């Protein structure tokens, strides 16, 4: 059964709490269109931290392997997820200042009331994924390639010559 993962984000930060867990891909429906299979899971770690001036922040790490659908052959492309995000809590509806927006080391998370960790993890994964995943070389049968393979017997006879 899917667990409820809702926190009071500000309290979580105030108490410097940490939460570790995993989410099944089945529980992340907004990813499903991008995947070739929904078996598997991702691991996450959420930590409440404070900035230099006491700004409430969440550090979110997400790790796992996602079978993305290749844009060329529709086969699975394994995407390694290694997300490490720093999110500063801001009141819902408020705009970050220009100075804050230029800071690449963190993102801003408008929070009003309870925060659903499952949705947060899903958001961060969607932001981290490549726009058009594809294999470097698709595993499709190709006659042109087969003709170019070196003949293993030719290589063997070369070896033989050296041995004698
Ligand atoms: Zn492919």
Boltz pocket constraint, residues with backbone or C-beta under 6 A from the ligand:
constraints:
  - pocket:
      binder: B
      contacts: [[A, 70], [A, 71], [A, 72], [A, 73], [A, 74], [A, 75], [A, 134], [A, 135], [A, 137], [A, 138], [A, 139]]
      max_distance: 6.0
